[in-house]
Amino acid sequence: MDEKILYEARKLIAGFIVARRRELGITQEQLAEKCGVGIATIKRLELGKFWLNLKQLLIICHSLDLFFFVGEKESDEDYSKVMRERWGKITNN
């Protein structure tokens, strides 16, 4: 997987988190408090400038009433295409 795809993934995850936070009607400050992190961390995350570690990802998912799961690849389709189709649905609404 090249850096371009990783960059796109980080941006899509950031957009997904922003959309979900807004859907729940909570501020960045409230999310930071729920996650036990500083507001700067949430801002950097939502701008796609920060890679989460697994622990942080799980805490944010829990705080946003989301599940995180890993699934088996369903096809040999281009990873970035599948990523855009799945994560882009949330951010484009």
Sequence and secondary structure as in RCSB ss.txt:
>XXXX:A:sequence
MDEKILYEARKLIAGFIVARRRELGITQEQLAEKCGVGIATIKRLELGKFWLNLKQLLIICHSLDLFFFVGEKES
DEDYSKVMRERWGKITNN
>XXXX:A:secstr
  HHHHHHHHHHHHHHHHHHHHHHT  HHHHHHHHTS HHHHHHHHTT     HHHHHHHHHHTT         S
SS HHHHHHHHHHHHHT 
